Amino acid sequence: MSAAWSPPVAAVTLADMRSLVIVLAAAGAAAILSRLHRRLVLPTVVLEIVLGILIGPQVFDIADVDAYVNFLANLGLVLLFFFAGLEVVEKHVPRGALTRGTRGWVISIGVGLVAGACVNLAGVESEGWLLAVAFATTSLGTLVPVLADAGLLPTPLGIAVLGTGVAGEFWPIVVISVFLTGVYGAAAEVLLLLAFGALVALAAAAALRARPPGVVRVLQETVHTTGQAAVRLSLFVLAALVLLAQDVGFDFVLGAFAAGLIVGLALDVPEGRAVRMRLEGIGFGFVIPIYFVVTGMKFDLDSVLTATGLALAALFLGLLLVVRGASALLWLRELGPRRTLSLVFFGATGLPLIVAIADIGTDRGAISADVASSLVGAGMISVLVLPLLGTAVAGRQ
């Protein structure tokens, strides 16, 4: 009779496994609770963070962020930026909307830099430019289902939100990946960024044009088998570009986002939808929810519930509206006052990237933990309230 299997020395302990099970239970509960009532659809990300707070040390203290859970959470963060790049390609936003969205983001970052500098001068422990980038983000992934349900996606307002949202995801990722590293100095970082961008452009061109019949046949034949060659290659591209970005000196987010762009272009064919669904199953069905639950477990609830923390959260929410509202003015003539106001509410919705920026900024020492918690709190309120206000102001189609 063979001996029973025994785990290696570095295997997951019973306590580690218990924490992972509880984290996965919280992730599953968030998905169910968000759709429990047909007329009240709650943002899943917010519920994941809230449940993370409940199971973490701030409330019930029944799960720990051990090395294994933390690894899965970091993998979720990588895939979050990967899907941001994938989303940019998938939405097929008109070029004019992208151009106007980028011009609007430049206006927003300018207003945000002034606001961030004022906040910093007031004694808030944070880099003013990092706050500016956080204020200039937009969560396109959160908004698309809301716009689709309201019938707004194909309208001029929907196109404006797409243009604003793509710019609000793309440019913040580029900025934080360059300026949060600071390894070689600003000029060298820009040159390296251009070289990295050229490499990504070549890879993207290869993804569009280089389609050997034999490889294409294998990819198509394994979509519905255990081979899953396209999924494996997509994850390889993601890992390779994340490694390259970090090896060059950039933050991993730039590599993850670039991988999303390349894979998105390669999958921009009718057959690619099945592959995207499998990638989404890995990301949004497994590791990305773990990242947001762990974010809640690390969330400093005590600091936010103080008078200073609540005041900061309210201030940051107001600045989100002001900074992104400035970019919405570019659409005023086309949309009119009412729908431009709706665009302000939609554009200021920005939790996922705000969480990531606060997380990365805290690790780099660019923002204090207390301020990061208030910033995330403002992002949670923005996701809960602002899309509802935007839909109410615009009216359903």
N, C-alpha and C positions, 0 to 999 in steps of 0.2 A: 504494500500500500504506500503510495507516495505521500510525502510530508505535506502538511497544509501550507498554503502560500502565506508568507509573512512579509510585511512591508519593509522597505529599506529603512536605514537609520533616519534619513531626512524626510520620511513620509509625513503626510498630514496627520496631526494628532486628533484625538476625539474632540477636543475643545475647538480646534480649527474647523473641523467638519461641522460641528454644531453651529458655529458662527456663519459658515457658508450657507447652511440650510436655512437659517433664519433670514439671512440677507436675500436669498432666492425667494423665500416665502413673502417677504416684504415687496419684492419686485413683482411677483405674481399678483399679490393683493392690490397693488397700485393699478395694474392693468385692468383688473376687474372693477374696482371701485370707480375708476375714471369713466366707465361706461354703464354704471349700474342704473342710472336714471336716463331715460331716453331724451328728455328735454334739457338736462343739465349735464353736459359733457365737460369734465374737468381735465386740465392738463396733466397728463401722466407724470411728467417730470416733477411737477410740484408735489404730487402725492408720493412719489419715490423719495424725495428729500424729506418730506414730513414724516413718513414711516421710518426713514433712516434716523431721524431725530428721536423718535419714540423708542426704537430698539437700541439706540446708542447710549453712551454714558451719561448724557444729559437728562434722560428720563428713566427708562426701565433697566438699562445697562444689562441686556441679555445677549449681546453680541459684541465681539471685538474686531477691530481692523487688524488682523494678523497679516503676516507676510504673504500668505496665499490669496486672501481676499484683496489685499492691496495690489497685488500683481494683476488680478483680474480687473480691478477698477482702473488701473493704469492702461490696460489693454482696451478697456471700454472708452477711455479718453482718446486714445489713438484712433479707434474706429469712429468716434464722434466726428473728428475732423476729416476723416476719410469720407464719410457720408456727406459732409458739407461740400466737399469737392465734387462728389458724385451728383449731388443735387443741382449744382450750378449747370452741369451739362444736361441733366435730365429734363429740366424745366423749359429748355429752348426759348429763353427770354429774347425778345427782339433786340437787335443791336442798339437801336435808338434808346430803348429803355435802359439798357446796360450803361450806355454813355451818360445819360442823364442821372442815373443812379450813382455813378462814380463821381460826377460833378457835385451831386448833392452830398455824398460822403465827405468830399473835400471841405465843403462848407461846414458840415457837422463836426469834423475833426478840428477845424479852426475854432468854432464856438466851444467845443469841448476842451481844447487846450486852455482857453481863457478861463473857463469854469473850473478846470482841474487846478490851474495855478491859484485861483482865488481860494479854493477849498484847502489847498496845501498851505497857503499863507495864513489861513485861519487856524492852523495847528493840527489838521488831520494828518495822521501818520500814513502817508502814501505818496507815491510819485504822481505828480499832476498829470503827466502824459499818459500814464497807465489808466487813470480814471477817465481821461478823455477817450481813449480807445474803447473802454467798457461802455461809456455813454453812447458811443457811435456804432454799437452793434445792433443787429436785427436778427431775430430767430425765424428764418424763413420756413424751416421745417415745422414749427409750431403753427404758423399762419396759414399754410397751404390748405390743410383740412378745414379750417374755419372758413376761408374764402370759398372753398369748393362747396361746403354745405350751404352757404348763404347765396350761392349762385353768382358770386362776384368775380371768380377767377378769370373768365374770358372778357370782362368789361375793362374799360380804360383804367378804372381804379385798381383792378386786379393786376393789370400789366404794370402799373406804377408801383404796386407793392412788391411785385417780383423784381423789378429793376432796383428798387431800394433795398430789398432783402438780399439779393446777390452781392451788391456792393457792401452791405453791412455784415456779410459773412467773409467775403474774400479779403478785403483790405485790412480789417483788424488782424486776421491770421498772418498776413504778410508782415505787418508792423511788429506784432509781439514776437514773431519768430526771429526777427532781425535784432530788434532793440532790447530784448530781454537776455540776449546772449552777451553781446559786447566783448567778444573774444579778441577781435582783430582791430577794432576801431571802426568808426562810422563809414569812412571812405572805403576801406577794405571790405566791410560787410556788404556795401552796396555792389561792389564789383563781384563779390562772390555770389550775391543774389542774382545778378545778371547772368553769371555763368551757370548757376543752378537752373535759372529760368530757361536758358538756351538748351540745356540738357533735357529738361522736362518737355520743351517744345519739340525736340527731336524725337523723344520717346512717344509723344502724342501723335506726331506725324507717322511714325512707324505703326502705331496702334490703328491708325486710320487706313493706311495704304498697304502695309506688309501683312497680307493675309494668305500665307501658303495654303493651297487646297488641302494638303494632307493634315496640317495642323487644325484647320477649320473643321474638317471632317471629324477629327478626334474630339474637338471641343463640343461639337453638336451631338455626337453620339453618346458622350458621357454626361450630358446635362441631366438625364433622368436615370443614371446608374450610380453605382458606388464610386466610380472614377472621379466624377465632379472636377474634371481637369480645369475648366474655366474658373471655378471658385478657387482652386489651389493656386493657379497662376495669378489671380487677382490678389490673393493674400501674400504671395511671393513679392509682387510689385510693391505692395504696401510695406512689407518688412524691409525690402531693399532700399526704398527711398527714405524711410524713417532712419535707417542706419546711415545712409549717405548724408542726409541732412545733419545728423548729429556729428558725424565724422568731420564734416566741413566746418562745423561750429555753429550751425543754426539750431533753433529749437526743433524738437521732433514734430511739432504741429505743421510746419511747412512741408515736411516730407509726406506726412499723412494726407494733407490737403492736395498736394501735387499728385499723389497716387490716386486719389479720388477722381481728379480731372482726367488722368490718363485712362484709368479703368472705365470711367464714364464714357469717354469717346470710343473706346473699344467696344463697349456694350450698347452703343447707340444704334442698335439694329433691332428689328422685331424679335429675333431670337434671344436678344440680351436680357429681356424682361425676366425670364426664368432664372437667369444667373443672379440678377439683382435681387430677386426675391430670396434666394438662398443666402446671399450676403447679408441682407437685412435680417434674416432669421438669426444669423450668428450675432450680428451687432445689436439690433433692437430687441431680440428675443433672449439674449444672454448677457453679454458683458457691459453694454451701455447702461442698462438699468442698474447693474451692480455699481457702476461709477456714481450714479446719482444717489443711490441708497447710501453708499459710503460717504458721499458729500454731506448727506444729512447726519450721519453718525459723527462726522468731524465738525459739524456746525456748532458754533459757539452761541447757543441759545441765550445763555445768561447775559452775554454782552449786548445782544440785540434788544432784550427786554428791559434794559435800563433806559432812563430818560435820554441819555446821550445817543444810545444805539438806535432808539426809535426816531429821534430827531434826524440822525444821519440817514436812516433808511428813507424817511419822507423827503429829505433834501435830495438824495440820489434819484428817487423816483421823479421828482420835479425836473431835475437836470436831464434825465432820460428824455422827457417830453420836450424840453427846450432844445436840446442838442439835435435830436432827430427831427423835431418840428421845423428847425431851420432848413433842413434839406427838402422838406415837403413843399416849400414855397416855390420850388422850380416847376411844380406841377399845377400851380394855382390857376393859370390861364386855361389849361386844358380841362381840369377837373371841377373848377368852381370852388367857392368857399366851403360848402358843406362836405364835399368828398375830400377836399384837401385836409380838413380837420380829421376826417376819418383816417387818412393816410398818416397823419401825425400819430394817432393812437396805434395803428398797426406797426409803423416803423419803430416805435419806442418799445416794442415787445422783444425782450432779448435775454431770456434766462440762460439757456444752455451755454452760449459763448461767454456770458458774464461769469457763470460758475467756473468755466475753464480758465478765464483770464485771472479771476481772483485766486484760484488754486495755484496756477503757475506763478503769479506775482508774489504770493505768500512764500512759496518755495524759494524764490529768488531774492526775497527780502525787499521787494519793491512796494509792498503794501502790508500793513499790520493785520493780524488775524481778526481783531475787533472790527476794523474798517471793512475787511473782506466779508465778514458776516453780514454787516449792514448792507453792503453792496448786493450780496446774494439775496437778502431779504427784499430789497427793492426790486430785483429781478423777478422774484416769486410773485410779488404783487402785480408787476407789469403783465406777466403771463396770465394771471387769474382775471384781471380786470380790463386791461386795455383792449384785447381783441373783442370783448363783449361791447365795449363802448364804441369801437370802430364799426362793428356790424350794426349797432343801433343807430348810429349817426348816418351811415351810408344807406341803410335800408336793404332788405333782401330783394333779390331780383327774381 
